Each structure stands twice: as C-alpha cells, then as structure tokens.
Amino acid sequence: MSPPKRPLRSNFAPGTPRWAVRRAQWKALGLTDADLERPKVAVINTSSELSSCFSHLDGVAACVKEAIRAAGALAFEVRTAAPSDFITSAGRQGRYILPSRDLLVNDIEVQVEGAMLDAMVCLASCDKTGPGQLMAAARLDIPTLVVACGYQPHGELDGRAVDIEEVYESVGKLGAGHISIERLEALCDVAIRGPGVCAGMGTANTMHVAAEALGLALPGSTPVLANGERMFVFARAAGRRIVEMVQEDLRPRAILTPKAFENAVMAGLALSASINLVRHLQAIASEARCPVDIYELYDRLGPRVPLLAAVRPNGETRIEELEAAGGTLGVMKRLAGLVHRDALTVSGRAWGEEIAAAPVPGPVIRPVDDPVSRKPSVIVMRGNLAPEGSILKLGDASAKQAIFEGRALVFGSQEAALEALRAGRLVPGTVAVLAGMGCRGGPGMALASGFVAAVDGAGLSTTVAVITDGQLSGLNRGIAIGQVAPEAALGGPLGLVRDGDRITIDMVAHRVRLEVDEAELESRRRAAPAHRPADERGWLHIYERVVQPITAGAVLVAPEKDCPP
C-alpha cells in the first residue's frame, strides 16, 4: 500500500473565500478538479530577450514543466527580473547589478509565497539569478531545486579559441594601443556562439557549482553546456524529483546546515571560484538563519583546501574540460577526505553516497596530494585598510608575488580610473583605489570590474594593484582586492586614502595596510565631509536605506539566526 499523500498548503478548505476565488481563476485556465488537488510547483524563469544568458530559458522551462506534469503535479511558470551583468550594468555605473539580486528574491517571495505554492524549481543563469534563487529558497523554506541552465559555447578567431573574457580584457589592450578597434570588433563578433553564461569560472558558473555543493542542485549537474543534452537530462530529472520532494517534505533549511556551507566553500577554494561567492554565501546563510561566518570559513579552510583545477581565468583549462572531467561531483570526490560526507542533498541522499557512486574524475581535476597549488586560491585580506575584511583571488597562487608595495592613486568611479589608464597615469607601482562605490555609497555597489579587466588587458596586472569597495567580476584577475569593509560610505578607512599614500599588500600575511600615521588619519577623518546619499528616488534609493554591510551578505534585512547543528 502506498503511503498517504501529505496535505498540501496550496489546497484550501472548500467553501472558503480563498478556495472559491482560486477555483474560479484556475478553472478559467482550463484546469480540472483533479489538477486542483495536485502539488503546485513554481518554475522560476528569468527569460529575457535582453541577454544571451537568458535567451534559451523558455525551452528549459517547458522541459521542466513537462516533467513535473508527467510526475503528477501542476506546474506554474513564474517570471522574475532578469539581471545581466553585461547588459543591465550600463545604467547608473552598474549600480543596479547587486540590488537586482535582492529584487529577484523579493519578486519570488511575492509570487510564490503570495500564492502559497508547494515547491519551486529555479532556473539559474547569469550571476545574480543563482544567488537570488538560493536566497529565496532559504527564506521561503519550501521544497526547492536549482537547475543550472549552462554556460555559453565560445568561438574562434584565426584558429584560436575566443571567449567573453578575452573581449573583456581587450578593452585594456585597445587603450594601450596593443590592438585596433577593428580587432576588438572581430573578437566581439565571435566570442559567444550560443546562449548561456560566461564560459569560465566567473560568478555565474561559480554559483551553479555552489548550488550543487550546498546540496540544492542535483549531484552531477554542474557545470553544464547550455542547451546541451546533459542540461536537458538534469532539467527533466529536476522536474521529476521536485514532486517527490513535496511528498517527502524535503526543504532547504534541512539541507542548508553549517556543514553544507563548509562544503560549498571547499568546492569554491578547490576551483578558485569568484570572490563574489563570499558575499552570496553569507547572504544565503542569513536567509536560512544559519549562524555561519563565511569569512571565518575562508580563513580556516583556505590553508587546508588546495587548488585542484585552474579554470579560466585562473589558468588555461576551459569550463567544458571541467564538465567532462566530472564537474562539481568530481571535485567533491577528490575532496572526499575533507568535505562533510553526511551533508544532505536534494537527491535525498548524503554526499557520501553520491561520492561513492561517482566515477573517478578526469585528470583536469587533480588529486588533493598532487594539486595545481597548495596555497589558498582565495584569501580574506585584513589590516588597517580593511579592518572587517576584503577578498583577493589568487587563482594559481604561484603566479603572485608575496608582497606588493605602491603609491595610491584615488578615484571615485570606474570611468575616472579608466580615463587615467588611457592617459598613461597608472605606472608600475601604482595602487589604484576606487572608493565610495560600495553597497551604501554607490548606492548598489558600482562597477570596478571593467577597470580591473582593462588593467590586465594593458599588461599591468602584476605591476598595478587595485583596491575597491565596489563590484568586481568573477572573471577579474591580477592583484585586485574587492569588497573592502567597512566601505568608505560607512566610515571605512578606504575613504581616507589620498593620492601618494603608500600601501602595502602582503599576500602571505593576508594584510593590506595604509602606511600613514594614525594621528594624520584621525585628523583627516574629523575633517572629511559626511557621506552624502546619491540623488536617487527609485529602487536604488530604497536599497540604500535598508541594505546591510557587505560582510553580512548585503542582504536587505538581517534575519535572526537559528540553524540546526
């Protein structure tokens, strides 16, 4: 005898006002009496014609919905905001990008919780959709599965592979006179050959990997080629599995334990994932009411977890090679002696079972005892310039010098810094400081990532350092310190730096210091004008008033912490 079906929160008592109006609305959609009794699953779709990141998602949604219906449930497609880092970053110096993550979280809450649906499948694509969907899953705590919708195929030019990272960095080459505008146009025309996210270990693929390592995406599903056969296999599997999860009442907060976050940090370190993983994991933990400090995890786990695969921009390995070698599941298998094997996944099985059943990873994913590098691939930098922390991505750590010393050149925007680069003002030994661009100061965390890419493209990434409280990209490389906390607008010392100040970046001691007398700093602090909010009236104005510091994940509210051991 099959077990009795669990009561569904989406089914209201007959005869009540909510039951009556819902029945009338859904009957008008052609649903039957039997349909109205089934589990009701939201398929969260960020389809958009603005960006190739999202251009294929309607097809993925159709596949998931078909699988949900075949498994005996009702699928409702729900559209949300669709932020693209390369498209919706054009306005307001890119300040809409990070706030779009939290707009998406609240968008999902309104539509899914407002309708009291039973579960959701989230189609993750560009940088902010994955973390926003994971945050919503943690907040709503209804059965949820994340489907990674894949990376874009790259093109070729003159017989050589070309991807969006090369386009990004070639702006700097153009400014330095190393290439012509015609060459840059040619690169743009071939870099992306289909839908999907950036083809490297940028923030999008990082968050797809993190979703799996956290346990909220099916084991073995990331990374994956967009519109490839494997992507659709996992999309159909997610549609079937979510219906089982409703009956099992398997919910995100049963999965998002401290052990799950440690596993995600370890996977990120093994791949030198985007520095943005730090703030997004902290935000997800906050929404899950899970008392973990992601900065502390990087401090503690960094020395223990070696770099196992150097995927672009960390090395020459391409994301498709990582997929072929076993992807996230392969990384977890290599890390079997370090990760928490008893942590649960959406499959209903613990990581130990999934790892035991997984094939031996390909050679692209190196063994723990023969890694690409034994040094931490991402480190938390502290010191008098970042007393609450900042993040530096080392990638293949052997390529970085131990200490960088230079003189500050201060900018209030990416545009001003790019102009200085074009004018030849960033000579070797310069530390470019981009301040007042954080969550509160932007507001919304203005972009600094294009400047860092241009510095690298100009061939200066080892001789010019960048420090900012603004937004960096997962594709950035070089000596680039981001997420400086506290940010300048909250009284952080980054706002006290002046042109010519000496700065020391110690990558061994994990320290970034402003070599200026403390008495002078105090004098400057007293004399400095208070932060003036930007003249914003819309979403950015709301965001500025309620956003929490970056060290708290830049969430809009700070939930109480209450997490299972």
C-alpha positions as CSV (number, residue, x, y, z in Angstrom):
1,M,0.0,0.0,0.0
2,S,1.4,3.4,-0.9
3,P,1.8,5.9,1.9
4,P,-0.9,8.5,2.3
5,K,-0.3,11.8,0.5
6,R,0.9,14.6,2.6
7,P,-1.5,17.6,2.9
8,L,-0.7,20.4,0.6
9,R,-0.6,24.0,1.8
10,S,-1.9,25.1,-1.6
11,N,-5.3,23.3,-1.1
12,F,-7.7,25.4,0.8
13,A,-10.8,24.4,2.7
14,P,-13.8,24.1,0.3
15,G,-16.4,26.8,0.7
16,T,-13.9,29.5,2.0
17,P,-13.4,32.7,0.1
18,R,-9.8,31.8,-0.9
19,W,-10.9,28.4,-2.2
20,A,-13.7,29.9,-4.2
21,V,-11.8,32.7,-5.9
22,R,-8.8,30.4,-6.6
23,R,-11.1,27.8,-8.1
24,A,-12.7,30.4,-10.3
25,Q,-9.4,31.8,-11.5
26,W,-7.8,28.4,-12.2
27,K,-10.8,26.8,-13.8
28,A,-10.6,29.7,-16.3
29,L,-7.2,28.5,-17.2
30,G,-8.6,25.1,-18.2
31,L,-7.6,23.2,-15.0
32,T,-9.6,20.2,-13.9
33,D,-10.9,19.3,-10.5
34,A,-8.1,16.6,-10.3
35,D,-5.5,19.3,-11.3
36,L,-6.6,21.5,-8.4
37,E,-5.7,18.7,-5.9
38,R,-2.2,18.1,-7.2
39,P,1.1,19.6,-5.8
40,K,1.6,23.1,-7.3
41,V,5.1,23.8,-8.4
42,A,6.5,27.2,-9.5
43,V,9.1,27.1,-12.3
44,I,11.1,30.3,-11.7
45,N,12.1,31.6,-15.1
46,T,14.3,34.7,-15.8
47,S,13.8,34.5,-19.5
48,S,14.6,37.8,-21.3
49,E,15.4,39.0,-24.8
50,L,17.9,41.5,-23.4
51,S,20.7,39.0,-23.0
52,S,22.0,35.7,-24.4
53,C,22.4,34.5,-20.8
54,F,18.6,34.1,-20.7
55,S,17.6,33.6,-24.3
56,H,17.1,29.8,-24.0
57,L,15.3,29.6,-20.7
58,D,11.8,29.3,-22.2
59,G,12.9,26.0,-23.7
60,V,14.3,24.8,-20.3
61,A,11.1,25.9,-18.5
62,A,9.0,23.9,-21.0
63,C,11.1,20.8,-20.4
64,V,10.8,21.1,-16.6
65,K,7.1,21.7,-16.7
66,E,6.5,18.7,-18.9
67,A,8.4,16.5,-16.4
68,I,6.5,18.0,-13.4
69,R,3.2,17.2,-15.1
70,A,4.3,13.7,-16.0
71,A,5.2,13.1,-12.4
72,G,1.6,14.0,-11.3
73,A,1.9,17.7,-10.2
74,L,0.9,21.0,-11.6
75,A,3.5,23.4,-13.0
76,F,3.1,27.2,-13.0
77,E,5.8,29.2,-14.8
78,V,6.7,32.4,-12.9
79,R,8.7,35.2,-14.5
80,T,11.0,37.4,-12.5
81,A,13.6,40.1,-13.0
82,A,16.4,39.0,-15.3
83,P,19.6,41.0,-14.5
84,S,22.6,40.5,-16.8
85,D,26.0,41.8,-15.6
86,F,26.9,42.7,-19.2
87,I,23.6,44.3,-20.2
88,T,21.8,45.8,-17.2
89,S,25.1,47.2,-15.9
90,A,25.0,50.1,-18.4
91,G,22.9,52.4,-16.3
92,R,24.0,54.2,-13.1
93,Q,27.6,52.9,-13.3
94,G,26.4,49.3,-12.9
95,R,24.8,50.1,-9.6
96,Y,21.6,48.1,-10.4
97,I,23.5,44.8,-10.6
98,L,23.9,43.7,-6.9
99,P,20.5,45.2,-5.9
100,S,18.9,43.2,-8.6
101,R,19.7,40.0,-6.7
102,D,17.6,41.2,-3.8
103,L,14.9,42.5,-6.1
104,L,14.7,38.9,-7.5
105,V,14.5,37.4,-4.0
106,N,11.5,39.5,-3.1
107,D,9.9,39.0,-6.5
108,I,10.0,35.3,-5.9
109,E,8.6,35.7,-2.4
110,V,5.7,37.8,-3.6
111,Q,4.7,35.4,-6.3
112,V,5.4,32.0,-4.7
113,E,4.6,32.7,-1.1
114,G,1.7,35.0,-2.0
115,A,0.1,32.2,-4.0
116,M,1.1,29.6,-1.3
117,L,2.5,27.2,-3.9
118,D,4.0,23.9,-2.7
119,A,7.5,23.9,-4.2
120,M,9.7,25.5,-6.8
121,V,12.3,24.7,-9.5
122,C,14.6,27.7,-10.1
123,L,16.3,28.1,-13.5
124,A,19.7,29.6,-12.7
125,S,21.6,31.5,-15.3
126,C,23.5,34.8,-15.0
127,D,25.4,36.0,-12.0
128,K,22.6,37.3,-9.7
129,T,19.9,34.8,-10.6
130,G,21.6,31.8,-8.9
131,P,22.3,33.5,-5.5
132,G,18.9,35.3,-5.6
133,Q,17.1,32.0,-6.1
134,L,19.1,30.3,-3.4
135,M,18.3,33.1,-1.0
136,A,14.6,32.8,-1.9
137,A,14.7,29.1,-1.3
138,A,16.3,29.6,2.1
139,R,13.8,32.3,3.0
140,L,10.6,30.5,1.9
141,D,11.8,27.1,3.0
142,I,9.6,25.1,0.7
143,P,10.9,22.1,-1.4
144,T,13.3,23.7,-4.0
145,L,15.6,22.5,-6.7
146,V,18.0,24.6,-8.6
147,V,18.6,23.8,-12.3
148,A,21.8,25.2,-13.8
149,C,21.0,26.4,-17.3
150,G,24.5,26.3,-18.5
151,Y,27.5,28.1,-20.0
152,Q,27.7,29.5,-23.5
153,P,29.9,28.0,-26.2
154,H,32.9,30.1,-27.2
155,G,34.0,30.9,-30.7
156,E,37.3,31.1,-32.7
157,L,39.3,33.7,-34.5
158,D,42.3,33.0,-36.6
159,G,42.2,29.4,-35.5
160,R,42.3,30.3,-31.8
161,A,39.6,29.9,-29.2
162,V,38.0,33.3,-28.1
163,D,35.5,33.8,-25.3
164,I,33.9,36.8,-23.5
165,E,36.8,37.0,-21.0
166,E,39.1,37.9,-23.9
167,V,36.7,40.6,-25.1
168,Y,36.5,42.0,-21.6
169,E,40.3,42.3,-21.3
170,S,40.8,43.5,-24.8
171,V,39.4,46.9,-23.9
172,G,42.6,47.5,-22.0
173,K,44.7,46.3,-24.9
174,L,42.9,48.8,-27.1
175,G,43.5,51.6,-24.7
176,A,47.2,50.7,-24.5
177,G,47.4,50.6,-28.3
178,H,48.1,46.9,-28.4
179,I,45.1,46.1,-30.7
180,S,42.9,48.1,-33.1
181,I,39.2,48.8,-32.8
182,E,38.7,46.5,-35.8
183,R,40.4,43.6,-34.0
184,L,38.2,44.3,-30.9
185,E,35.1,44.2,-33.1
186,A,36.2,40.9,-34.6
187,L,36.6,39.4,-31.1
188,C,33.1,40.7,-30.1
189,D,31.6,39.1,-33.2
190,V,32.8,35.6,-32.5
191,A,33.2,35.3,-28.7
192,I,29.8,34.0,-27.9
193,R,28.3,31.3,-30.2
194,G,25.1,30.4,-28.3
195,P,23.1,31.0,-25.1
196,G,24.3,30.7,-21.6
197,V,26.5,32.3,-19.0
198,C,30.2,33.3,-19.3
199,A,32.4,30.4,-20.3
200,G,34.8,30.5,-17.3
201,M,35.0,30.3,-13.6
202,G,33.1,33.6,-13.2
203,T,30.4,34.3,-10.8
204,A,27.6,32.5,-12.8
205,N,29.4,29.2,-13.1
206,T,30.7,29.7,-9.5
207,M,27.1,30.0,-8.2
208,H,26.0,27.0,-10.2
209,V,28.8,24.9,-8.6
210,A,27.9,26.4,-5.2
211,A,24.2,25.4,-5.6
212,E,25.3,21.8,-6.2
213,A,28.0,21.8,-3.4
214,L,25.4,23.2,-1.0
215,G,23.1,20.4,-1.9
216,L,20.3,22.3,-3.7
217,A,21.1,21.2,-7.2
218,L,21.2,17.6,-8.3
219,P,24.6,16.0,-7.9
220,G,26.5,15.8,-11.1
221,S,24.5,18.7,-12.8
222,T,27.1,21.5,-12.8
223,P,28.8,23.0,-14.8
224,V,26.9,22.1,-17.9
225,L,26.8,23.4,-21.5
226,A,23.7,25.5,-22.2
227,N,21.2,23.6,-24.4
228,G,23.4,20.5,-24.3
229,E,21.9,17.0,-23.9
230,R,23.1,16.8,-20.3
231,M,21.4,20.1,-19.4
232,F,18.0,18.7,-20.5
233,V,18.6,15.4,-18.8
234,F,19.0,17.2,-15.5
235,A,16.2,19.6,-16.2
236,R,13.8,16.6,-16.7
237,A,15.3,14.9,-13.6
238,A,14.7,18.0,-11.6
239,G,11.0,18.1,-12.7
240,R,10.5,14.5,-11.6
241,R,12.4,14.9,-8.3
242,I,10.7,18.1,-7.1
243,V,7.4,16.2,-7.0
244,E,9.0,13.5,-4.8
245,M,10.5,16.2,-2.6
246,V,7.0,17.6,-1.9
247,Q,5.8,14.3,-0.7
248,E,9.0,13.8,1.4
249,D,8.7,17.4,2.7
250,L,12.4,17.8,2.0
251,R,13.0,21.5,2.4
252,P,16.1,23.8,2.0
253,R,16.8,24.5,5.7
254,A,17.2,20.8,6.3
255,I,20.0,20.9,3.7
256,L,21.5,24.4,4.3
257,T,23.3,23.5,7.5
258,P,26.8,24.8,8.6
259,K,28.3,21.6,7.0
260,A,26.7,22.4,3.7
261,F,28.2,25.9,3.7
262,E,31.6,24.4,4.6
263,N,31.3,22.1,1.6
264,A,30.4,25.0,-0.7
265,V,33.5,27.0,0.5
266,M,35.7,24.0,0.0
267,A,34.4,23.4,-3.6
268,G,35.0,27.1,-4.3
269,L,38.5,27.0,-2.9
270,A,39.3,23.9,-5.0
271,L,38.3,25.8,-8.1
272,S,39.4,29.3,-7.2
273,A,35.9,30.4,-7.7
274,S,34.7,34.0,-8.0
275,I,35.3,36.3,-5.0
276,N,31.6,37.1,-5.1
277,L,30.9,33.7,-3.7
278,V,31.8,35.1,-0.3
279,R,29.0,37.7,-0.1
280,H,26.5,35.4,-1.8
281,L,27.1,32.5,0.5
282,Q,26.8,34.9,3.5
283,A,23.5,36.2,2.2
284,I,22.1,32.7,1.6
285,A,23.2,31.7,5.2
286,S,21.5,34.9,6.5
287,E,18.2,34.0,4.7
288,A,18.5,30.4,6.0
289,R,19.1,31.7,9.6
290,C,22.2,29.7,9.7
291,P,24.9,31.0,12.0
292,V,28.0,30.7,9.8
293,D,30.6,33.3,9.2
294,I,31.8,32.8,5.6
295,Y,34.9,35.0,6.1
296,E,35.9,32.7,9.0
297,L,35.4,29.6,6.8
298,Y,37.8,31.0,4.2
299,D,40.3,31.8,6.9
300,R,40.0,28.3,8.4
301,L,39.6,26.1,5.3
302,G,41.8,28.0,2.9
303,P,45.1,26.5,4.2
304,R,43.6,23.0,4.1
305,V,42.0,23.0,0.6
306,P,44.4,23.1,-2.4
307,L,43.6,24.3,-5.9
308,L,42.6,21.3,-7.9
309,A,41.7,22.8,-11.3
310,A,42.8,26.1,-12.8
311,V,39.8,27.0,-15.0
312,R,39.9,30.3,-16.9
313,P,40.6,33.0,-15.8
314,N,42.8,31.1,-13.2
315,G,44.6,29.0,-15.9
316,E,44.2,27.7,-19.4
317,T,41.6,24.9,-18.5
318,R,38.2,25.6,-20.1
319,I,34.9,25.1,-18.4
320,E,33.9,22.4,-20.8
321,E,37.0,20.4,-19.8
322,L,35.9,20.7,-16.1
323,E,32.5,19.4,-17.1
324,A,34.0,16.5,-19.0
325,A,36.3,15.6,-16.0
326,G,33.3,15.3,-13.6
327,G,32.4,18.8,-12.7
328,T,31.4,19.6,-9.1
329,L,30.7,16.0,-8.3
330,G,34.3,15.2,-9.5
331,V,35.7,17.9,-7.3
332,M,33.7,16.6,-4.3
333,K,35.0,13.1,-4.9
334,R,38.6,14.4,-4.9
335,L,37.8,16.3,-1.7
336,A,36.2,13.2,-0.1
337,G,38.6,13.2,2.8
338,L,37.8,16.9,3.6
339,V,34.2,17.5,2.8
340,H,31.3,16.6,5.1
341,R,30.0,13.4,3.6
342,D,27.0,13.3,5.9
343,A,25.6,16.6,4.5
344,L,22.3,16.1,2.7
345,T,21.5,16.8,-0.9
346,V,18.2,17.3,-2.8
347,S,18.6,13.7,-4.2
348,G,17.6,12.6,-0.7
349,R,21.0,11.0,-0.2
350,A,24.0,12.3,1.7
351,W,27.2,13.4,-0.1
352,G,29.0,10.3,1.0
353,E,26.6,8.1,-1.1
354,E,26.8,10.4,-4.1
355,I,30.6,10.5,-3.9
356,A,30.9,6.7,-3.6
357,A,28.7,6.2,-6.7
358,A,30.6,8.8,-8.8
359,P,33.2,7.8,-11.4
360,V,36.8,8.7,-10.9
361,P,37.3,12.3,-12.0
362,G,39.3,13.1,-15.1
363,P,42.9,14.4,-14.9
364,V,41.8,18.0,-15.2
365,I,40.6,17.8,-11.6
366,R,43.9,17.0,-9.8
367,P,44.1,14.8,-6.7
368,V,44.5,16.5,-3.3
369,D,48.0,15.2,-2.9
370,D,49.0,16.5,-6.4
371,P,47.2,19.8,-6.8
372,V,47.7,22.7,-9.1
373,S,48.7,24.7,-6.0
374,R,48.8,24.1,-2.3
375,K,48.3,27.8,-1.4
376,P,44.8,29.2,-0.8
377,S,43.2,30.3,-4.1
378,V,41.0,33.0,-2.4
379,I,42.0,34.8,0.7
380,V,40.5,37.3,3.2
381,M,42.7,40.3,3.5
382,R,42.6,42.4,6.6
383,G,44.6,45.2,8.1
384,N,44.1,48.9,8.8
385,L,42.7,49.5,5.3
386,A,40.2,46.7,5.6
387,P,39.6,46.1,9.3
388,E,36.5,44.0,8.7
389,G,37.9,42.1,5.7
390,S,38.3,42.2,1.9
391,I,38.8,39.5,-0.7
392,L,41.7,38.7,-3.0
393,K,41.5,36.0,-5.6
394,L,44.9,34.4,-6.2
395,G,43.9,31.7,-8.6
396,D,47.1,29.8,-9.3
397,A,48.9,31.3,-6.3
398,S,52.4,30.6,-7.6
399,A,51.9,33.4,-10.1
400,K,51.6,36.1,-7.5
401,Q,54.4,37.9,-5.7
402,A,54.4,37.7,-1.9
403,I,54.3,41.5,-1.2
404,F,53.2,44.4,-3.3
405,E,54.1,48.0,-2.3
406,G,53.0,51.1,-4.1
407,R,51.6,54.6,-4.1
408,A,47.9,55.3,-4.1
409,L,46.0,57.0,-7.0
410,V,42.4,57.6,-5.8
411,F,39.3,57.5,-8.0
412,G,35.6,57.9,-7.2
413,S,34.4,56.0,-10.2
414,Q,35.4,53.4,-12.8
415,E,35.1,55.9,-15.6
416,A,37.7,58.2,-13.9
417,A,40.1,55.2,-13.4
418,L,39.7,54.1,-17.0
419,E,40.5,57.6,-18.2
420,A,43.7,57.7,-16.1
421,L,44.6,54.3,-17.5
422,R,44.1,55.6,-21.1
423,A,46.2,58.7,-20.2
424,G,49.1,56.6,-19.0
425,R,48.9,57.7,-15.4
426,L,48.9,54.2,-13.9
427,V,52.6,53.5,-13.9
428,P,54.1,50.3,-12.4
429,G,54.0,50.6,-8.6
430,T,50.6,52.3,-8.6
431,V,47.8,51.2,-6.2
432,A,44.5,52.3,-7.8
433,V,42.0,53.0,-5.0
434,L,38.3,53.1,-6.1
435,A,36.4,54.3,-3.1
436,G,32.8,55.3,-2.2
437,M,31.4,52.6,-4.6
438,G,30.1,50.1,-2.0
439,C,26.5,49.0,-1.3
440,R,25.6,52.1,0.6
441,G,28.0,54.5,-1.1
442,G,27.0,53.6,-4.7
443,P,24.3,53.0,-3.7
444,G,24.2,49.5,-5.0
445,M,27.9,48.7,-5.4
446,A,29.1,50.5,-8.5
447,L,31.3,48.5,-11.0
448,A,35.0,48.5,-10.8
449,S,35.4,45.2,-12.7
450,G,35.8,46.7,-16.2
451,F,38.7,48.8,-14.9
452,V,40.4,45.7,-13.5
453,A,39.9,43.8,-16.7
454,A,41.4,46.8,-18.6
455,V,44.4,46.9,-16.4
456,D,45.0,43.3,-17.1
457,G,44.5,43.8,-20.8
458,A,47.0,46.6,-20.8
459,G,49.6,44.2,-19.4
460,L,49.8,45.9,-15.9
461,S,48.1,43.3,-13.7
462,T,51.3,42.3,-12.0
463,T,52.6,45.9,-11.6
464,V,49.5,47.8,-10.8
465,A,47.2,46.8,-7.9
466,V,43.5,47.7,-7.4
467,I,41.7,48.1,-4.1
468,T,38.0,48.9,-4.1
469,D,34.7,48.8,-2.1
470,G,33.0,48.5,-5.5
471,Q,32.0,45.5,-7.5
472,L,34.5,43.1,-9.1
473,S,33.8,40.3,-11.6
474,G,34.5,36.6,-11.1
475,L,36.5,36.9,-14.4
476,N,38.8,39.5,-12.9
477,R,42.4,38.6,-12.2
478,G,45.5,40.3,-11.1
479,I,46.2,42.0,-7.8
480,A,42.6,43.2,-7.2
481,I,41.2,43.4,-3.7
482,G,37.5,43.8,-3.6
483,Q,34.6,44.0,-1.1
484,V,36.7,46.2,1.3
485,A,34.9,46.5,4.6
486,P,33.7,48.7,6.1
487,E,33.1,50.6,2.8
488,A,34.0,54.3,2.6
489,A,30.4,55.5,2.9
490,L,30.2,53.7,6.3
491,G,33.3,55.4,7.6
492,G,35.8,52.8,6.4
493,P,39.4,53.9,6.1
494,L,39.4,53.4,2.3
495,G,37.7,56.8,2.1
496,L,40.7,58.4,3.9
497,V,43.3,57.4,1.3
498,R,44.9,60.2,-0.7
499,D,47.0,60.3,-3.8
500,G,50.6,59.4,-3.0
501,D,49.9,57.4,0.2
502,R,52.0,54.3,0.5
503,I,50.1,51.0,0.6
504,T,51.4,47.5,1.4
505,I,49.7,44.4,0.2
506,D,51.1,41.3,2.0
507,M,49.7,38.2,0.3
508,V,51.4,35.9,2.8
509,A,50.2,37.6,6.0
510,H,46.9,38.4,4.3
511,R,47.3,42.1,5.2
512,V,46.6,45.3,3.4
513,R,48.0,48.4,5.1
514,L,47.8,52.1,4.6
515,E,51.3,53.3,5.7
516,V,50.1,56.6,7.0
517,D,50.5,57.9,10.6
518,E,47.4,57.2,12.7
519,A,47.2,60.8,14.0
520,E,47.1,62.1,10.5
521,L,44.3,59.6,9.7
522,E,42.3,60.8,12.7
523,S,42.8,64.4,11.6
524,R,41.6,63.5,8.1
525,R,38.6,61.6,9.5
526,R,37.4,64.5,11.5
527,A,37.9,66.9,8.6
528,A,36.3,64.7,6.0
529,P,32.7,65.5,5.0
530,A,30.0,63.1,5.9
531,H,28.8,60.7,3.2
532,R,26.0,62.3,1.1
533,P,23.4,59.9,-0.3
534,A,23.1,59.9,-4.0
535,D,20.2,61.7,-5.5
536,E,18.1,58.6,-6.2
537,R,14.3,58.2,-6.0
538,G,13.6,54.7,-7.2
539,W,14.8,51.2,-6.4
540,L,18.4,52.3,-5.6
541,H,17.0,54.8,-3.0
542,I,15.1,52.0,-1.3
543,Y,18.1,49.8,-1.4
544,E,20.4,52.3,0.1
545,R,18.1,52.8,3.1
546,V,17.8,49.1,4.0
547,V,21.0,47.3,2.7
548,Q,23.2,45.7,5.3
549,P,27.0,45.8,5.2
550,I,28.8,43.5,2.7
551,T,30.2,41.4,5.5
552,A,26.6,40.5,6.3
553,G,26.0,39.5,2.7
554,A,24.5,42.8,1.7
555,V,21.0,41.5,2.5
556,L,18.2,43.9,2.9
557,V,17.2,42.6,6.3
558,A,19.3,40.8,8.9
559,P,17.2,37.7,9.9
560,E,17.5,36.1,13.3
561,K,20.0,33.2,13.2
562,D,18.6,29.9,14.1
563,C,20.1,26.9,12.4
564,P,20.2,23.1,13.1
565,P,23.5,21.8,14.4
